[in-house]
Amino acid sequence: MTVLTEASTNYFQNIIKVQKAHNREIRKVSFIKDPHSQNVLMVTCSHDSLKIWSVTGDTHDTMSLAEIQEVKGWRNGVQDFDITNDGKLAATVGVDSVLHQTTFMDDTRHTVDKTEKFDIGFMEIWFICIIPNQIVYATTSYSGSLVILDTTGKVIKTAPFNGVKQISALDCSPDGKSIAVANNEGIVTIVDSENLSSRFNFEAHALKVRAVSFSPDSKRILTGSDDKTVKLYEILNTKAEAVSTFCGHRNVVTAVQFDHSLDGQRFASCSNDSCVIIWSAQSAKPLHIFKDLHEGVISSICFSFDNQFLASVGEDRTICVSQVDNGSRKMEEKFEESARESELQSQMHDGSNDNIHQYPSDLFVSEHKEEKEVKNVEDELLGKAGKDVDAVSDEEKQS
């Protein structure tokens, strides 16, 4: 286990800031790594496009970013995004609920191989995460279900899930066995990814949970909430056990992520307060607070594979890369999983999947939930979609 001390944390610094990287708010950022060439790239997804960036240099004074690819295809803004670790498959969900699937070629420029659109109905795809080792998508449907889609857009599994319209965040565990479903009331439900049955739920916060993230070993989970705190829980067979609460943000927490070390002792969080905090899970104290990296809301963060750098993006359209380690944090290389993903991807059109309907054993929202509250959530999401459509129309008029 790595012992984190104040003396070992004088390397924190912002090293790259790319302003106006996109024309609109950047929603997600990810590092990807080709399992064969070992080339590292960065991917950013915004309301207007998806961009691929080359990452050169491995020290704070040599690292640089350069845009090498842009993918467009959605007009109404982005609701969610995910991409495989090897970067071969990306999924973008628009606010119109259309799933845009992009596959990339195995070359140095990460050239687009194919783009496809899947539209199974308005609000029928909401939130998205790629389940590791399976190359299928976990999503939610406003008709009242958790859904598994294959890469042809076919629904292969569904399970009724009470309170779907209250869902606020979704994440898949690295081992591909569990899905964390968070909601507006602070409840997190752990779902079996194989049959979509609920294993258990727990009250993580008193207010809305906006962010959830599993540890690299899939045994712990971070939750970030509107109560301005981050909490760490141990995932057991039938319950979650509280480990620590982390206080430091001055506004709602928008994203959380562990670094890639299996010891689970370091993670990052970001917030509407324009701050990124690097935390020690062991001491429950901040190792460093990056202030004013961005102007306004920070929407996404991601550690580099060697744990030395952290990328952050937000509504200011800026990409920031900060040094957060001096090389002491070890990382478990697991690119055999990426190779397995590639193998499964080649089999994804075999049509051998059957529809399986499973019912969750534990539903986290009471059946007596007032319709008024559910309607308010739906109106809020529809209103957001409408604003994004209006924004696109205004931009087209001005151009």
C-alpha positions as CSV (number, residue, x, y, z in Angstrom):
1,M,0.0,0.0,0.0
2,T,1.3,3.5,-0.9
3,V,1.5,5.8,2.1
4,L,0.5,9.3,1.1
5,T,2.2,12.2,3.0
6,E,2.2,15.9,2.7
7,A,5.9,15.9,1.8
8,S,5.2,13.8,-1.3
9,T,2.5,16.0,-2.8
10,N,4.5,19.1,-3.9
11,Y,4.2,18.1,-7.6
12,F,0.6,19.1,-8.1
13,Q,0.3,21.6,-11.0
14,N,-1.8,22.4,-14.0
15,I,0.3,21.7,-17.1
16,I,-2.1,22.0,-20.1
17,K,-5.1,24.3,-20.7
18,V,-6.8,24.1,-24.1
19,Q,-9.4,26.8,-24.3
20,K,-12.3,26.7,-26.7
21,A,-11.5,23.0,-27.4
22,H,-15.1,22.6,-28.6
23,N,-17.8,25.1,-29.7
24,R,-20.1,24.0,-26.9
25,E,-20.0,22.6,-23.4
26,I,-17.7,19.5,-23.0
27,R,-19.7,16.7,-21.2
28,K,-17.1,13.9,-20.9
29,V,-13.4,13.2,-21.1
30,S,-11.6,9.8,-21.3
31,F,-8.1,8.4,-21.8
32,I,-7.9,5.4,-24.1
33,K,-5.0,3.1,-24.8
34,D,-4.4,0.8,-27.7
35,P,-3.6,-2.7,-26.3
36,H,-1.2,-3.4,-29.2
37,S,0.7,-0.2,-29.9
38,Q,0.3,1.1,-26.3
39,N,-0.5,4.6,-27.8
40,V,-2.4,6.8,-25.4
41,L,-5.1,9.2,-26.7
42,M,-7.6,11.5,-25.2
43,V,-11.3,11.6,-26.1
44,T,-13.6,14.5,-25.4
45,C,-17.4,14.5,-26.0
46,S,-19.3,17.8,-26.2
47,H,-22.8,18.9,-27.3
48,D,-21.4,19.5,-30.8
49,S,-18.9,16.7,-31.5
50,L,-16.5,14.0,-30.3
51,K,-12.8,14.8,-30.6
52,I,-9.7,12.5,-30.5
53,W,-6.5,14.1,-29.2
54,S,-3.0,12.7,-29.4
55,V,-1.1,12.7,-26.1
56,T,2.7,13.2,-26.5
57,G,5.3,13.3,-23.7
58,D,5.1,11.7,-20.3
59,T,6.4,14.4,-18.0
60,H,4.9,17.7,-17.0
61,D,7.3,19.7,-19.1
62,T,7.0,17.6,-22.3
63,M,3.3,16.6,-22.4
64,S,1.1,18.1,-25.1
65,L,-2.2,17.6,-26.8
66,A,-3.1,17.9,-30.5
67,E,-6.5,17.3,-32.1
68,I,-6.3,14.5,-34.7
69,Q,-9.9,13.6,-35.3
70,E,-13.4,15.0,-35.0
71,V,-16.7,13.1,-35.2
72,K,-20.0,14.9,-35.7
73,G,-23.5,13.5,-36.0
74,W,-25.8,14.8,-33.3
75,R,-27.6,18.2,-33.4
76,N,-29.6,18.3,-30.1
77,G,-26.9,18.0,-27.5
78,V,-25.4,15.1,-25.5
79,Q,-27.0,13.5,-22.5
80,D,-24.4,10.8,-21.8
81,F,-21.2,9.2,-23.3
82,D,-19.0,6.1,-22.8
83,I,-16.1,4.5,-24.6
84,T,-14.1,1.3,-24.2
85,N,-10.6,1.4,-22.7
86,D,-9.1,0.5,-26.0
87,G,-11.1,3.2,-27.7
88,K,-12.5,0.9,-30.4
89,L,-16.2,1.6,-29.5
90,A,-17.8,4.8,-28.4
91,A,-21.5,5.4,-27.5
92,T,-23.1,8.9,-27.4
93,V,-26.7,9.4,-26.3
94,G,-28.3,12.6,-27.4
95,V,-30.9,14.5,-25.5
96,D,-33.3,13.2,-28.1
97,S,-32.6,9.7,-26.9
98,V,-30.8,8.6,-30.1
99,L,-27.8,6.4,-29.6
100,H,-24.9,7.3,-31.8
101,Q,-22.4,4.4,-32.0
102,T,-18.9,5.0,-33.4
103,T,-16.3,2.3,-34.1
104,F,-12.7,3.2,-34.8
105,M,-10.0,1.6,-36.9
106,D,-6.8,0.2,-35.4
107,D,-4.5,2.9,-36.6
108,T,-2.4,5.8,-35.2
109,R,-5.0,8.4,-36.0
110,H,-7.9,6.4,-34.6
111,T,-9.8,6.8,-37.9
112,V,-13.5,6.3,-37.8
113,D,-14.5,3.0,-39.2
114,K,-18.3,3.3,-39.0
115,T,-21.0,5.4,-37.4
116,E,-24.5,4.1,-36.7
117,K,-27.7,5.6,-35.1
118,F,-30.2,3.7,-33.1
119,D,-33.6,5.3,-32.3
120,I,-36.0,3.0,-30.3
121,G,-38.2,5.8,-29.1
122,F,-38.1,9.1,-27.2
123,M,-36.7,8.7,-23.7
124,E,-36.2,5.0,-24.4
125,I,-32.4,5.4,-24.1
126,W,-31.3,7.6,-21.2
127,F,-27.9,7.2,-19.6
128,I,-25.4,4.8,-21.1
129,C,-22.5,2.6,-19.9
130,I,-20.6,-0.1,-21.7
131,I,-20.4,-3.2,-19.7
132,P,-16.8,-4.4,-19.6
133,N,-16.0,-7.8,-21.2
134,Q,-19.4,-8.0,-22.8
135,I,-19.5,-5.2,-25.3
136,V,-23.2,-4.4,-24.6
137,Y,-24.8,-1.3,-23.3
138,A,-26.6,-0.7,-20.0
139,T,-29.2,2.0,-20.2
140,T,-32.6,3.1,-18.8
141,S,-35.9,3.5,-20.4
142,Y,-38.6,6.0,-19.4
143,S,-41.2,3.3,-20.1
144,G,-40.1,1.9,-16.7
145,S,-37.1,-0.5,-17.3
146,L,-33.4,-1.1,-17.1
147,V,-32.3,-2.2,-20.5
148,I,-29.3,-4.0,-22.1
149,L,-28.7,-3.2,-25.8
150,D,-26.3,-5.0,-28.1
151,T,-24.2,-3.2,-30.7
152,T,-26.9,-3.6,-33.4
153,G,-29.3,-1.6,-31.3
154,K,-31.3,-4.7,-30.3
155,V,-32.9,-4.9,-26.9
156,I,-31.6,-8.2,-25.4
157,K,-32.6,-7.8,-21.8
158,T,-35.1,-5.7,-19.9
159,A,-36.2,-5.6,-16.3
160,P,-38.9,-3.4,-14.8
161,F,-37.4,-0.9,-12.4
162,N,-39.7,1.2,-10.2
163,G,-38.7,4.9,-10.2
164,V,-36.7,4.9,-13.5
165,K,-37.6,8.6,-13.9
166,Q,-35.8,9.3,-10.7
167,I,-32.5,7.8,-11.9
168,S,-29.6,10.4,-11.8
169,A,-26.4,8.4,-12.5
170,L,-25.3,5.0,-13.8
171,D,-22.0,3.2,-13.6
172,C,-20.7,-0.4,-14.4
173,S,-18.1,-2.1,-12.3
174,P,-14.7,-2.9,-13.9
175,D,-15.3,-6.6,-13.5
176,G,-18.6,-6.3,-15.5
177,K,-20.7,-8.0,-12.8
178,S,-22.5,-5.0,-11.3
179,I,-24.3,-1.8,-12.2
180,A,-24.7,1.0,-9.8
181,V,-28.0,3.0,-10.2
182,A,-28.3,6.2,-8.3
183,N,-31.4,8.4,-7.9
184,N,-32.6,11.9,-7.0
185,E,-33.4,10.8,-3.5
186,G,-29.9,9.8,-2.6
187,I,-30.5,6.0,-3.0
188,V,-28.0,3.8,-4.8
189,T,-29.1,0.3,-6.0
190,I,-26.6,-2.4,-6.9
191,V,-27.9,-4.4,-9.9
192,D,-26.6,-7.7,-11.3
193,S,-25.6,-7.0,-14.9
194,E,-26.3,-10.6,-16.0
195,N,-30.0,-10.6,-15.2
196,L,-30.7,-7.0,-14.2
197,S,-32.0,-8.1,-10.8
198,S,-31.4,-5.8,-7.8
199,R,-29.1,-7.2,-5.2
200,F,-29.7,-4.5,-2.6
201,N,-30.0,-0.7,-2.2
202,F,-28.8,1.8,0.3
203,E,-29.2,5.4,1.3
204,A,-25.9,7.0,0.2
205,H,-27.0,10.6,0.8
206,A,-30.0,12.6,1.8
207,L,-30.0,14.5,-1.4
208,K,-29.6,13.7,-5.1
209,V,-26.6,11.6,-6.2
210,R,-25.1,12.9,-9.4
211,A,-22.0,10.7,-9.6
212,V,-21.1,7.1,-8.9
213,S,-17.8,5.3,-9.6
214,F,-16.6,1.8,-8.8
215,S,-13.0,1.1,-7.6
216,P,-10.7,-0.7,-9.9
217,D,-11.2,-4.0,-8.0
218,S,-15.0,-3.5,-8.1
219,K,-15.2,-3.8,-4.3
220,R,-15.9,-0.2,-3.4
221,I,-17.9,2.6,-4.7
222,L,-17.8,6.4,-4.6
223,T,-20.9,8.6,-4.6
224,G,-21.0,12.4,-5.1
225,S,-24.1,14.3,-4.1
226,D,-25.9,17.7,-4.1
227,D,-25.1,17.7,-0.4
228,K,-21.6,18.8,-1.5
229,T,-19.9,15.6,-0.1
230,V,-18.3,12.5,-1.5
231,K,-18.8,9.2,0.3
232,L,-17.0,5.9,0.1
233,Y,-18.8,2.5,0.6
234,E,-17.6,-1.1,0.7
235,I,-19.8,-3.3,-1.5
236,L,-20.6,-6.5,0.3
237,N,-22.8,-9.4,-0.8
238,T,-26.1,-8.0,0.5
239,K,-25.3,-4.5,1.7
240,A,-23.0,-1.5,1.4
241,E,-21.0,-0.5,4.4
242,A,-20.0,3.2,4.9
243,V,-16.3,3.8,5.0
244,S,-15.7,7.5,4.9
245,T,-17.2,10.9,4.1
246,F,-15.2,13.5,2.3
247,C,-16.0,17.2,2.8
248,G,-14.3,20.0,0.8
249,H,-16.5,21.2,-2.1
250,R,-18.7,24.3,-1.8
251,N,-21.3,23.2,-4.4
252,V,-22.9,20.0,-5.8
253,V,-20.4,17.2,-6.7
254,T,-20.6,16.4,-10.5
255,A,-18.1,13.6,-11.0
256,V,-15.9,11.2,-9.0
257,Q,-13.3,8.7,-10.1
258,F,-10.6,6.4,-8.6
259,D,-7.2,6.3,-10.1
260,H,-6.1,3.0,-11.7
261,S,-4.2,1.5,-8.7
262,L,-5.9,-1.5,-7.2
263,D,-5.3,-0.4,-3.7
264,G,-8.1,2.2,-4.1
265,Q,-6.3,4.8,-2.0
266,R,-6.6,7.8,-4.3
267,F,-9.4,9.4,-6.2
268,A,-10.6,12.7,-7.5
269,S,-13.8,14.7,-7.5
270,C,-15.1,17.8,-9.2
271,S,-18.0,20.2,-8.6
272,N,-20.0,23.2,-9.7
273,D,-17.6,25.2,-7.5
274,S,-14.9,25.1,-10.3
275,C,-12.6,23.0,-8.1
276,V,-11.0,19.6,-8.6
277,I,-9.9,17.8,-5.4
278,I,-7.4,14.9,-5.2
279,W,-8.2,12.8,-2.1
280,S,-6.5,10.3,0.1
281,A,-9.1,7.5,0.8
282,Q,-6.9,6.4,3.7
283,S,-6.9,9.7,5.6
284,A,-10.2,11.1,4.2
285,K,-8.4,14.4,3.6
286,P,-7.6,16.3,0.4
287,L,-4.1,15.9,-1.0
288,H,-4.6,18.9,-3.2
289,I,-7.3,21.3,-4.3
290,F,-7.1,22.7,-7.8
291,K,-9.0,26.0,-7.7
292,D,-10.3,27.9,-10.7
293,L,-9.1,25.4,-13.3
294,H,-12.3,26.1,-15.1
295,E,-14.9,28.9,-15.2
296,G,-18.2,27.4,-14.0
297,V,-19.3,23.8,-13.8
298,I,-16.7,21.0,-14.2
299,S,-18.6,18.1,-15.8
300,S,-16.0,15.2,-16.1
301,I,-12.6,14.1,-14.9
302,C,-10.3,11.2,-15.9
303,F,-7.0,9.8,-14.7
304,S,-4.3,8.9,-17.2
305,F,-3.4,5.2,-17.2
306,D,-0.1,5.8,-15.4
307,N,-2.0,7.8,-12.7
308,Q,0.3,10.8,-13.1
309,F,-2.2,13.1,-14.8
310,L,-5.8,14.1,-14.5
311,A,-7.9,15.6,-17.3
312,S,-10.9,17.8,-16.6
313,V,-13.5,19.4,-18.8
314,G,-16.6,21.6,-18.3
315,E,-19.1,24.1,-19.6
316,D,-16.3,26.6,-20.3
317,R,-15.3,24.4,-23.3
318,T,-11.8,24.0,-21.8
319,I,-9.6,20.9,-21.4
320,C,-7.2,21.0,-18.4
321,V,-4.5,18.4,-17.7
322,S,-2.9,18.5,-14.3
323,Q,-0.1,16.6,-12.8
324,V,-1.3,14.6,-9.7
325,D,1.4,12.1,-9.1
326,N,5.2,11.8,-9.4
327,G,5.2,8.2,-10.7
328,S,5.0,6.5,-7.3
329,R,1.4,5.2,-7.8
330,K,1.6,1.8,-9.3
331,M,-1.0,0.6,-11.8
332,E,-2.2,-2.9,-12.7
333,E,-2.0,-3.4,-16.5
334,K,-5.1,-5.2,-17.7
335,F,-5.0,-4.8,-21.4
336,E,-5.9,-8.5,-21.9
337,E,-9.4,-7.3,-21.0
338,S,-9.2,-4.9,-23.9
339,A,-8.1,-7.7,-26.2
340,R,-11.1,-9.7,-24.9
341,E,-13.4,-6.8,-25.7
342,S,-12.0,-6.6,-29.3
343,E,-12.6,-10.4,-29.7
344,L,-16.2,-10.0,-28.4
345,Q,-16.8,-7.0,-30.7
346,S,-16.0,-9.2,-33.7
347,Q,-18.8,-11.5,-32.6
348,M,-21.3,-8.8,-31.9
349,H,-23.4,-9.4,-35.0
350,D,-24.0,-13.1,-34.6
351,G,-27.6,-12.6,-33.5
352,S,-27.5,-15.3,-30.9
353,N,-28.9,-13.1,-28.0
354,D,-32.4,-13.8,-26.8
355,N,-34.7,-11.4,-24.9
356,I,-34.6,-12.2,-21.2
357,H,-37.0,-10.5,-18.8
358,Q,-35.9,-10.4,-15.2
359,Y,-37.6,-8.7,-12.4
360,P,-35.7,-6.9,-9.6
361,S,-36.1,-8.3,-6.2
362,D,-35.8,-5.0,-4.4
363,L,-37.2,-1.8,-5.8
364,F,-35.8,1.4,-4.3
365,V,-38.7,3.7,-4.8
366,S,-42.0,3.2,-2.9
367,E,-45.0,2.3,-5.0
368,H,-46.8,5.2,-3.3
369,K,-44.5,7.8,-4.7
370,E,-46.6,10.8,-5.6
371,E,-47.1,11.2,-9.4
372,K,-46.5,14.9,-9.0
373,E,-42.8,14.4,-8.0
374,V,-42.2,12.0,-10.9
375,K,-43.8,14.4,-13.3
376,N,-41.6,17.3,-12.1
377,V,-38.5,15.2,-12.8
378,E,-39.8,14.3,-16.3
379,D,-40.6,18.0,-17.0
380,E,-37.1,19.0,-15.9
381,L,-35.4,16.6,-18.3
382,L,-37.8,17.4,-21.2
383,G,-37.1,21.1,-20.5
384,K,-33.4,20.5,-20.7
385,A,-33.8,18.7,-24.0
386,G,-35.9,21.6,-25.3
387,K,-33.2,24.2,-24.3
388,D,-30.5,22.2,-26.1
389,V,-32.7,22.0,-29.3
390,D,-33.3,25.8,-29.0
391,A,-29.6,26.5,-28.6
392,V,-28.8,24.5,-31.7
393,S,-31.4,26.5,-33.7
394,D,-30.0,29.8,-32.4
395,E,-26.5,28.8,-33.4
396,E,-27.6,27.8,-36.9
397,K,-29.5,31.1,-37.4
398,Q,-26.3,33.1,-36.4
399,S,-24.1,31.1,-38.7
